[in-house]
Amino acid sequence: MSTYATDDIRSTLQTTAPAVQVDPSTPIKPSQWIEFLALPPGEVLAHGSRVWNARAANLVVSYTEGRAGDVLERAAQVDEYVVLQYSESAPILVTAGEESAEVDEEAFVVVPPGDSRIELRGDGPVIRLFSVRSGDLAAASLNAEAYEEPDARSAPLGEWPDPVGGFRLRVYRLADTPIAPGRFGRIFRTTNVMVNFLAEEPTPRDPHKLSPHHHDDFEQISLAVKGDFVHHIRYPWGPDSGAWREDEHRRIATPSICVIPPPTVHTTQGIGPHQQLIDIFSPPRVDFSTSGWVLNAADYPAAPDRGIPEGS
C-alpha cells in the first residue's frame, strides 16, 4: 500500500487487502482541484455568506465563507454530517433536535440525522462534510459532472455501526487531544467519514523528505485551510496507453480541496511560511482504524466485517 520512510510513523501501519478488486484496465478517475474563493459560489445567504459545494466519490465538502447572523439549515437530513472547526473558523451555535452546543474553538463536531441548524455568531469559514446520500448537495457540487459515472476503483460508502448510545450531537474539542508523539495527527471517525487534523506547519516542507504513497481502493481528499501547497500525483500505467496521464505537480492556494483518486501515487508539499492541511477519507480507513490512532473510537465502533479489533 505504501512506501514510507522508516522514520515516518505511517510505516507502522498494517497493510490491508483492498476491499474493491478491479481489472487493471479499469479507468482511473482524474484528480479534482477546487480552489473555492476563485470560483462563483453556489449560494449566497441573507447576510452575505457564500457557499460552495464540491464532491468526491462518497463525500461532499461544503465550504462557507460565513457572515455573522446567517444560518445553515438541514431538514430531515438522511445521515449524520460533520462540521470541521479550525483556528480561523466562525464561532457557531449548533442545534440538532433538543440538543445545542456553542463552538468557538477548534473542534470536530458530529451532527445527527434529522433537522439541524448552524447559527453563525461571527464572520469566518464554516466547513461541513456530508456523505453523497445528501443528494441535493451532491447534485449542486461544482464538479458534479466528474462523478456522473461512479469511480469503480473506490471502495463504496458501505455501512459502519451506529455510534454507542445512538445518534446525537457530539463535540470533540481539539484542545482536549493535542498532537502527541507516537500518534499520526488527530484522527476522528463517524459512520461515514474519517478526518485527520494535521499539525500546523510553521515552515515549508523539506522537499527531500516527502512521503509518496498510494491507496489501493480509496480516495484522499486533502483540504487545505492555511498556506500554499503543491500536490504531486503520479498515475500508474494500465494496458491502454491511450489512457495514460502525465504526472501532476500543481500549486493550489487555500481554501481548497484536492481529490486524489486511487491508486495514484501522491504526496503533498507545503510551500508557504505557514500552512495547515486536513485529510478526509470516506468511508473511514481500515488501516488507520487498526492503528489505535482514532481518538473517538470508544464512541464510534469499527466495522466488524473489516477485520478491525474491537475498540480500535
C-alpha atoms as one frame of an Amber mdcrd trajectory, in Angstrom:
protein
   0.000   0.000   0.000   2.742   2.483   0.901   6.482   3.036   0.875   7.023
   5.406   3.782  10.463   6.197   5.161  11.295   4.262   8.307  11.179   7.464
  10.384   7.599   8.154   9.208   5.116   6.839  11.786   2.842   5.652   8.960
   5.435   3.000   8.106   3.988   1.041  11.062   0.525   0.792   9.501  -0.772
  -2.700   8.851  -1.280  -3.470   5.183  -4.885  -4.372   4.438  -6.271  -6.156
   1.408  -8.217  -3.856  -0.919 -11.972  -4.050  -0.462 -12.535  -3.496  -4.177
 -10.863  -5.825  -6.679 -10.658  -4.238 -10.120  -9.324  -5.195 -13.502  -6.079
  -3.317 -14.379  -7.847  -1.824 -17.400 -10.445  -0.086 -15.196 -10.158   3.674
 -15.835  -8.628   5.873 -13.151 -10.614   8.974 -12.280  -8.826  12.277 -12.865
  -7.916  14.256  -9.767 -10.155  17.151  -8.743  -8.807  20.600  -7.895 -11.223
  23.058  -6.295  -9.950  26.465  -5.150 -13.152  27.752  -3.560 -12.698  31.527
  -3.471 -11.595  31.611  -7.113 -14.968  30.204  -8.242 -18.521  31.618  -8.171
 -20.421  30.464  -5.069 -23.354  28.134  -5.477 -25.402  30.059  -2.920 -25.355
  33.452  -1.184 -27.222  33.727   2.127 -29.166  36.628   3.633 -26.237  38.263
   5.455 -23.754  37.669   2.632 -22.320  34.253   3.458 -21.126  32.461   0.332
 -21.419  28.678  -0.007 -19.528  26.324  -2.316 -20.093  22.557  -2.618 -17.607
  20.150  -4.179 -17.681  16.381  -4.145 -15.646  13.210  -4.260 -16.819   9.632
  -4.838 -18.613   9.328  -1.469 -18.372  12.769   0.087 -19.458  16.394  -0.350
 -17.355  19.207   1.104 -19.489  22.297   1.766 -17.325  25.368   2.317 -18.964
  28.559   3.621 -17.233  31.929   3.795 -19.508  32.981   6.624 -21.015  36.223
   7.862 -22.468  36.682  11.333 -26.213  36.178  11.561 -26.567  33.666   8.745
 -27.958  30.195   9.424 -27.078  26.913   7.719 -30.037  24.547   7.993 -30.682
  20.913   7.122 -34.192  19.453   7.248 -34.740  15.703   7.530 -31.036  15.068
   6.987 -30.688  11.406   5.996 -27.456  10.637   7.895 -25.034  12.359  10.228
 -22.670  15.044   8.997 -19.572  16.759  10.332 -18.517  20.350  10.983 -14.763
  20.992  10.954 -13.715  23.936  13.114 -10.117  25.134  12.825  -8.444  28.203
  14.313  -9.938  30.684  11.822 -13.480  29.237  11.737 -16.526  31.310  12.623
 -17.925  30.776  16.140 -21.167  28.827  15.809 -24.217  27.637  17.701 -25.223
  24.159  16.528 -28.735  22.885  17.261 -29.926  19.360  16.499 -33.292  18.295
  17.863 -33.337  19.185  21.565 -29.539  19.487  21.805 -27.364  22.520  21.179
 -23.712  23.474  21.587 -21.701  26.640  21.194 -18.371  26.044  19.473 -15.811
  28.852  19.311 -12.622  26.820  19.133 -11.004  24.093  17.043 -13.280  21.063
  17.080 -14.684  18.045  15.277 -18.475  18.348  15.519 -20.824  15.483  14.591
 -24.427  16.448  13.811 -27.023  13.643  13.912 -29.607  12.832  11.228 -32.830
  14.836  11.189 -33.358  18.585  11.472 -30.423  20.803  12.420 -29.227  24.376
  12.150 -25.894  26.162  12.491 -26.107  29.809  13.512 -23.020  31.874  12.714
 -22.071  34.002  15.729 -19.270  35.773  13.855 -17.525  36.032  10.497 -15.308
  33.249   9.247 -15.291  29.902   7.450 -17.653  27.037   8.247 -16.734  23.647
   6.754 -19.262  20.815   6.629 -18.799  17.254   5.362 -21.755  15.247   4.041
 -21.997  11.818   2.509 -23.342  11.677  -1.032 -26.567  10.337   0.459 -27.353
  14.069   0.683 -28.348  14.009  -2.966 -29.235  17.704  -3.170 -25.711  18.721
  -2.161 -24.061  16.154  -4.419 -26.089  17.442  -7.381 -25.241  21.065  -6.508
 -21.485  20.401  -6.386 -19.201  22.423  -8.629 -17.747  19.216 -10.059 -20.867
  17.028 -10.069 -20.307  16.006 -13.678 -16.987  14.356 -12.763 -18.923  11.673
 -10.873 -21.781  11.062 -13.270 -20.044   7.718 -13.703 -19.117   6.149 -10.335
 -15.470   5.524  -9.533 -15.136   1.760  -9.942 -11.781   1.832  -8.145 -13.051
   3.435  -4.930 -14.492   1.463  -2.045 -18.228   2.163  -1.674 -19.587   4.148
   1.265 -20.884   0.973   2.936 -22.319   0.703   6.433 -20.367   1.253   9.647
 -22.001   0.593  13.038 -24.180   3.195  14.739 -22.427   5.178  17.476 -22.555
   3.991  21.074 -25.637   5.484  22.719 -27.207   6.342  19.386 -27.008   9.360
  17.113 -26.667  12.695  18.894 -24.784  15.959  18.753 -21.135  15.360  19.689
 -18.374  17.952  20.045 -14.745  16.817  20.204 -12.606  19.814  21.080  -9.083
  19.621  19.690  -7.639  21.254  22.805  -8.500  18.011  24.606  -6.445  15.951
  22.140  -3.187  17.771  21.300  -0.710  16.417  18.793   1.246  13.692  20.594
   4.375  11.651  19.824   3.617   8.159  18.572   0.317   9.171  17.003  -0.277
  10.488  13.489  -2.207  13.765  13.612  -5.612  13.857  15.325  -7.947  11.315
  13.735 -11.703  11.114  14.260 -14.242   8.718  12.759 -18.005   8.656  12.194
 -20.262   6.185  10.408 -19.357   7.650   7.027 -16.152   9.684   7.226 -12.695
   9.856   8.785 -10.817  13.117   9.326  -7.198  13.750  10.270  -6.380  17.228
  11.599  -2.711  17.511  10.740  -0.451  19.863  12.656   0.055  23.425  11.515
   3.477  23.689   9.910   5.416  26.934  10.543   7.924  26.331   7.737   7.846
  24.929   4.188   8.062  21.157   3.904  11.524  19.800   3.192  11.451  18.741
  -0.491  13.944  15.999   0.328  11.597  14.414   2.900   8.294  13.923   1.094
   6.135  10.806   1.512   4.909   9.469  -1.847   2.475   6.570  -1.366  -0.722
   5.163  -2.835  -4.057   3.752  -1.694  -5.397   0.690  -3.465  -9.092   1.441
  -3.166  -9.945   4.733  -1.508  -9.717   8.417  -2.292  -7.935  11.017  -0.239
  -9.496  14.464  -0.016  -6.832  16.934   1.047  -8.448  20.075   2.437  -6.016
  22.985   2.593  -7.064  25.692   5.056  -3.856  27.719   5.530  -0.907  28.462
   3.263   0.027  27.240  -0.193   0.570  23.690  -1.399   1.825  21.673  -4.324
   0.086  18.325  -4.761   2.215  15.771  -6.608   0.241  12.973  -8.313   1.511
  10.114 -10.499  -0.935   7.936 -12.441   0.026   4.270 -12.919   0.031   2.830
 -16.409  -2.702   0.420 -17.446  -2.899  -1.735 -20.561  -4.350   1.103 -22.674
  -1.571   3.582 -23.432  -4.193   5.997 -24.740  -5.444   6.400 -21.177  -2.042
   7.210 -19.646  -1.759  10.600 -17.933   1.170  12.874 -17.249   2.348  13.425
 -13.696   0.744  16.389 -11.946   2.709  18.905  -9.893   0.229  21.669  -9.317
   0.207  24.552  -6.894  -3.054  25.437  -5.171  -3.944  28.220  -2.748  -6.270
  27.993   0.238  -9.047  27.326   0.966  -9.130  24.404  -1.436  -9.500  20.675
  -1.858  -7.591  18.210  -3.988  -9.371  14.893  -4.525  -6.692  12.238  -5.077
  -8.051   9.107  -6.790  -6.887   5.541  -6.192  -4.426   4.066  -6.985  -2.323
   7.126  -7.845   0.990   7.763  -6.112   0.773  11.095  -4.318   2.328  13.405
  -1.783   1.611  16.978  -0.738   4.193  19.679  -0.172   3.522  22.803   1.861
   5.492  25.617   0.240   4.416  28.656   2.267   5.816  30.080   5.502   2.845
  28.624   7.433   0.309  26.004   6.364  -2.294  23.518   7.579  -3.838  20.524
   5.842  -6.803  18.391   6.901  -7.088  14.950   5.292 -10.510  13.390   4.738
 -11.498   9.829   3.824 -14.897   8.319   3.073 -15.582   5.588   4.057 -13.296
   5.520   7.132  -9.861   3.997   6.566  -9.366   0.467   7.859  -5.599   0.845
   8.373  -5.970   3.987  10.468  -8.735   2.238  12.412  -6.443  -0.669  13.312
  -3.616   1.679  14.336  -5.119   2.776  17.633  -4.928   6.420  16.499  -8.691
   7.083  16.259  -9.467   9.410  19.140 -13.214   8.780  19.342 -13.144   5.027
  18.722 -14.990   4.426  22.003 -17.989   6.308  20.593 -17.771   5.024  17.014
 -17.204   1.266  16.712 -15.308  -0.008  13.716 -16.990  -2.119  11.059 -16.765
  -5.705  12.401 -16.524  -7.202   8.917 -13.314  -5.301   8.148 -11.074  -7.333
  10.448 -10.643  -4.447  12.905 -10.047  -5.391  16.559 -12.815  -4.351  18.978
 -12.147  -0.936  20.496  -9.812   0.199  17.710
